[in-house]
Amino acid sequence: MKKQFENLDKNVEHYFKTYHSSNKNRWMSSRIVLKKIAPDAKVLDFGCGGNIYKEDFKNLVGLDPYNDSADVVDYIDNYNPGYLFDAVLAMGSVNFISEERVLSDISKCLDLLKPRGHMYFRVAPALSEQGNINVKERAKVKWFQFTLSKILEFTNKFDVTLIDIQEDRQTVDRGALRYYFEWKKDE
């Protein structure tokens, strides 16, 4: 059966294969998030890119439709491991295509999360400002514009608890604001 989002968005695929670099030291807040998760926790890294957090968690599954370094190269819509995760990472992976797609991805991630599990996000209100992509290439990618009000709206929509939200000040200095936030799934 064909899934609603089964076909790769070619512009997003091109972005990840051409311009995106996976570097966990790039974002200071990513390192802070890692310290919040027990090393033996079952972790899903949704949109894992180069699967860089694999070395930090012995039970991490990296899922990414665009990167061959993932443990599972597929869309989250098609992923069903048969068990639930203690934590889900979405570090820059829910910023693309449309609000409908973002909501679908988040919903599936929450379906794979245990009750009382935590989901960690890195999102951007305007990723089109990224300095490593030329203007012509930036225009090809459809970015979902995360705002503080959208984060709060989604928190209410999914009936989760917002544990923390922060601006990444390092990225503001480079002209590309990022928000980090943490949800706890209620029972």
Stockholm file with secondary structure:
# STOCKHOLM 1.0

chainA/1-187         MKKQFENLDKNVEHYFKTYHSSNKNRWMSSRIVLKKIAPDAKVLDFGCGGNIYKEDFKNLVGLDPYNDSADVVDYIDNYNPGYLFDAVLAMGSVNFISEERVLSDISKCLDLLKPRGHMYFRVAPALSEQGNINVKERAKVKWFQFTLSKILEFTNKFDVTLIDIQEDRQTVDRGALRYYFEWKKDE
#=GR chainA/1-187 SS CCCTTCSCCHHHHHHHHHTCCCCTTSCHHHHHHHHHSCTTSEEEEETCTTTTTGGGCTEEEEECSSCTTSSBCSCGGGCCCSSCEEEEEEESCSCBSCHHHHHHHHHHHHHTEEEEEEEEEEECSCGGGCTTSCHHHHHHSCBCCCCHHHHHHHHHHTTEEEEEEEECHHHHHTTCCCEEEEEEECC
#=GC SS_cons         CCCTTCSCCHHHHHHHHHTCCCCTTSCHHHHHHHHHSCTTSEEEEETCTTTTTGGGCTEEEEECSSCTTSSBCSCGGGCCCSSCEEEEEEESCSCBSCHHHHHHHHHHHHHTEEEEEEEEEEECSCGGGCTTSCHHHHHHSCBCCCCHHHHHHHHHHTTEEEEEEEECHHHHHTTCCCEEEEEEECC
//
